[in-house]
Amino acid sequence: MELVNQAMKCLENNVKQCVLRLIEDLIKNQCHNGYVVGREVVGKVKGVVRKLWLVSNDECKCKLLRMLRDLDISKGWARDALSMCTKALNTWLIKCGIDWKNKVTRNDVVEKIEDLLRRLGWSETWMCEELFKFIGIDVDEFRRYGVEPCIWLEGLEELSDLKRPYWLGLAMSDMSIMKLNWAIMLKLNTTNTIDAVFFAKLLSTIRMPSLIINWVKIPMAKYVHKSIGLSYYMTLGIDEWPWPIKLSADELEGLLNGFTDEELAIYVAGVIDGDGSVQYEKIQNNKEKVTVLITVCKTCLKKANLDMLKKVIAKRFGIIGSIIQFETSDALEFGGENAVRLLRRIIRYIHHPLRRLRAELILAYYDGRISREGFERLYEMTKYEQGPDIKRNHALEAAIRAAPQTHTHGG
């Protein structure tokens, strides 16, 4: 911090050579490295670099870029510090005659390690089985009845294309999108066991996400004072995200009306993977009810989308839903035969492990491929318990258990 203060004084006195020397000292002392000194200090170091850039002529700017390269700073760090997109930075590098090669990224290293671990026996199916085993679901029992628990992995590779309407559906539900000066950030937060594995795998179809681990308070869960939350995030180029970041209900409706039937089904699956649920229950006189819910909080801006989505689904698919109100949330509900028809439309595009498993199980029952007794026994495994439940608030344990490296350490 003393070096930062000295650099700011040099900037006030317009002594640029002094600032360059102090930036060099800061970097050599790892003050640019968040893992060493923390995010706040790194932000101040980047601030010094940015302010020097803004008051410098072309010669000094080239000198600064050359120094950062020679100090083995990554282009991404420099781009962030200068609030500059990749194209603009490359233009300056050409102008200054600087050859600045990209460093081997963490993603490249992770991919190589994961490839090695695959040779040792790890796979996505093994990961899926470990996740279900952790939450008390017997995958072998499901398979004996012809229901594949890990079918949610099928078709994930298609989501490497951000133009798939699934991503818009997820953005309209659980995924937050932030526009930075030079990039778009996608972020998914969770404390839940299943989402910890699902979100990591989902975002990795685009590229390897980064992870923040922190303590989270959950006001509604009286039995949990604190829970460990996981935030998976990645940054994209400013032009890589193909969808509008903010849409009114009317604008979204216009967009959905332009979709084909398949694209609309993919979009709805994305919404359900984010804010949805698939449920079965017994009601009066031993009757049964299947329900598909899309739930939002009463104060959320997303609430305006529920009526619109209800109208679009009814118009396009002839599937009728209704808006129901809870104490703290509202939901678009599809019940009974309407729920079953909706599941038939979208099931192949649902990737949330538990929602896909329930949907597969329900359709197997309605198609007569499984007895009621067998169905109810299997469905019982998927239910959440009142109070503490392994399916809730165990995100970090699930992520560790399903990770590739865990496979090399035994049970």
N, C-alpha and C positions, 0 to 999 in steps of 0.2 A: 504494500500500500504506500510505503514511503517512496518507492520508485515511481508509482503512478502519480503521486502528488508532485514530485520533481518534474515529471514529464508535462503535467498540466501547467506548471509555472513557466517551463520553457516555451510551451505553446502560447501562453499569454504574452511572452516577450518576443515571440516570432523567431525563436532560435531553433530552426528545424533540424540542424545537425545534432543538437543536444537531444531532441526528441527521438531521432533515429537511434542514437546511442543507447538511450534509456529503454526503448522498445527491444533492442537487441539484448540488453541485460535482463529485462523481464522474461523474455522467451528462454534465454539460457538458464534462468532460474525456475523454469517450468510454471511461471505464473499465467501462462496461456492454457494450461492443462487443467480442466475441471476436475479430473480424478485426483489431482494433487492438491489444488488450492480451493476448489469449490466454484460454483457457478457465478457467485457475486463478483469475486475477484476477476474471473475470466471476462465477465461483462465489462468491467472497468478497463481492462487491458484492450479489449476490442474497441472500446470508446476512444481510447487514446489514438489507436491506429486510424479509426474513422475520422477523427478531428484533424489529424495531420494530413490525411488524404484531401480533405475538403479545402484546406488552406494552401495546398502545395501546387507548384507549377508542374508541367509535364516531366521535367528532368527529375524533380524530387519524387514524383509518383513512381517513375521507373526505378529509381534507386530503392524506394521502399519495397516494391514488388520483388526486386532482385534479392534484397536482403531476406525477405520472408521465405523465398524459395531456398536460398542458401542455408537458412536455419532449419530446413526440413519441415516447414509448416505445410499442412495439407492445403490444397486449393479450396476445399470446402470451408476450412476455417477462415482463410483470407476472404473468400466470397461473402461469408457471413459478416465478418468484421467491417467490410466495406459496403454492406447493404447492396450487393450487386448480384445480378443474375450471371449464370455461367457464360452466356453469350457475350455480355459486356466485359467480363473479366478476360475472356479469351481475346477480345478485340484489343484490350490494353496490352496483353502479353505480346501480341503480334506487333503492335505499335512500338513497344519497348525492345523488341527483338529477344524476348525471353523464352527459352524452352523449358517449360515447367510440366514435367510428366506427372500424371496422377499416381499417388501412392497406392500400394496394394490395400484395398479396403477391408474393413472388418468383415463385411459380407462375403468377400472372396475367401477369407480365411475360414469362416464358419462353414461355407459350402464344401470346402475341401475336407474339413474335419468330419462333417456329416457324411460325406461320401465314404470316408474311411470307416466310419462306424457302421454304415450299411453293410460293408463287407464283413463286419463282425456280427451281423445278425439283426441290427435295428431296422425297423421299417415303420411306415405310418400305421399299418395295421397293428403292429405290436404296440405302438403308442396308444392307439384307440382301445385296444384290449386292456392295457394297464389303467387307462382312465376309467373304463367301466368297472373293472375289478375294484378300483379304489372306492367307487361310490356304491358298491354292493350289487352290481348287475352281473348276472352269470351269462356270459356271452355264449357259452356252449349250450345252455338250456334254450336260449333264443334260437340258435342254429338248429337244434333238434326239431324245432317247430317250423323250420324253413324261413325264419326271419333273420336277416343279416344285420347285426348291430353296427358294423363299420361301413355300411353302404353310403354314409354321408361323405366319405372320402371320394366317391366316384364323381367325376365331372368337375372337381375343384380346379383342375388345370385350365378349364375354360375361363375361370375368373381372373386369369392373368391379363385379360383384356378389360381395362377399366370402362370401356364403352358398354359392357354388359349391364343391362338395367338393374341387375342385382345390387350393384354398388350405389346407384341412386336410391334404391329401396332402403339399403342399410344407412345411407346418409340421412334419409328422412326419418330414421328411427334411432338406432343406438350409437352410431358413429358420429363423432364431432369433426368438423372440418374448419381449419383456421387458415386464413390467407396471411402469409408473412410478406415481408418486402420482396423476397426473391424466391419464394417457394409456397407450396400448399402443404399443410400438415394434416394427415389423417390420424385419428386417435380413438382407441377403444379402451375403456376403463372397466375393471371388474374386480370383485372380491370372490366371485363364485367359482366353484371347482371346475365345472364343465367349460365355462367360457374361457378360463385360463388357457386351456389347450386349444379350444376352437378358435379364439381370436388370433393366437400366435400362428396357427396353421393357415387361417384365412388371409391374413395380411402377407404372409410369406409367399402367396401366389403372385404377388406383385414384386416384392423384394423383402429381404430379411428385416423385420421390424426391430426397433430399439425398445428397451424396457426400462421403466421406472418402477421401483418398489417403495411403497410408503405405508404409513399407518392411516387407517380410515375409520372414522366414527360412523356407526350405523344407528341412527336414532330409533328406527322402527324395531330393531332386534334387541329386545331387553336382555336377552341372554348373552349378548356379545358386547363387551365394553369397547374393545378395539379389534379391528380386523386388518389383515395385511392386504392392501390393494395393489393390483398390477395395472400399469398403464402401458399399452403397446402403441407405439407411434412410428410414423415414417414421414419423410418429407419428399415431395415430388416437385419436379420443375414447374414453374408457374403456369405452363401451358399443358401439363400432362393430365390434369383433372378435367375430364370432358364434359362435366355436368355443371349447371349453375349452382353456386354455393347457397344462394338464398332464393327461395321461390314462394310466392303467395299460393294459397290453395287454388285460385283460379289459374295461375300460371302452370302449376303442377298438373292440374286437370287437362289443360291444353296439351301438355307434353305427353301425358298418359294416353290421351285420345289418339295421338299419332303413332302409338305402339301397335305392333301386331299382337294377336292373341298370345303367342308364345312370349313375346317381350313383356307383356303385361303380367303374365304368370310368373316370369322371372323376377320382375319388380316386386310383386306381392310376396314372393318367397323371401326376398331380401328384407322386407319390412318385418315379416314374421320371425326371421332369424334374429332380428334386432329387438323388437318390442312385442313379439307375439308369444303365444302359448297354445299347446294342443292338449286337450283334456278329455277324460272319459269319467263318467260317474253314474252310479245307480240313483234313480229317483223313485218316486212313489210307486207302489205296486210292482216292485222289482223291474221297473222299466229302466231303460238306459238312455244316456244322452252323451253325444260327442259334441265338443265345443272347440272352436278356434277363436281366440281372442287377440286383438291388437290393442294394447293398453298404453295410455299416455297420462301423465299427471294433469290435474285440472288447470294448473297455471302454465302449462307448456304451450308454446306457439304451435306445436305439432297437433294440438287438439283440433284446430280448424281443418286439418286434412282428413279427419275421420269421416265426416259427412260426405266429403268429396269422394273418398275412396269407396265408401258404401255405394254411392250412386254409379261410379264407373264400373265396379264389379257386377252390379245388378244389370246395368245396360249391356255390358259386353258378354257376360257369362250366364246371365239369368239366375244368379245365385244371390239370395236375399239375406242381408244382415240387418242388425239393429244396433242403435247406440244405447248403451246402458251406463248408468252413473253409479260410482262407488263413492265412498266418503272422501277419498283423496285423489281419485283418478276417474277417468272416463274410458270406455272401451267400445270398440266395434266388435260385435259378437256375431258369429255364424254358428247356429245350433242345429243339431239333428242331421237331417238329410242334406241341408245346405252346407254344413261343415264337412260332411263326407265328400260331397261333390267338389268343394273347394280343394280339399286335400288331393283328390284325384287329379285336379288341374295342375297343382303346383308341386307335388311330392318329389319329383325328380330334381327339382331345383332347390329344395330345402337342404341345408348343410349343417345346421345346428345339431350336434350329436343326439341330444335327448329328444328334441322335437321331431327329428327325422325318425328316430327309433319308435316313438309313440305313433307317428303317422303310419309307418310301415305295419306296426302291430294292429292298429285299428282297421286298416284296409284289409289285412289278412283275415281278420275276424269277420268283417262285413262281406268279404268274398267267400266265406265258408271254408277257408283254408286252415282254420284253427278252431277248436271247440271253445265254448264260452268259459268252461272251467280252466282250460289251458291259457286262454287270453287273460282272464282275471289274475291268474297266478303270475304271469309275466308282467302284466301292467303294474301290479303291486310293487315290483322292484323299482319301477321308474318314479314312484310317487315321492314327494317331499314329506318329511315328518314335521309335525308341529314342534316348535322349539329347536334345539340344536340338531343339525342335520349335516352329514358329511358332504352333501351336495352344495351346501352354502358355506361361504366364508373360509374356504380352504384352497384358495387360488394358488398360493405359492407352493404348497405341498403337491398339488396336482401337477403343476408345471415341472417341478423337479422330478417327480416320479415318472412322467411321460417323456422326459428329455432323452435325446439319443445317448448321452454319456452314461445315464443311469443303467442302461442295458449292460454296460461292460463291468458293472460292480455287483452283479448278482441280484438276488431278490431284495 
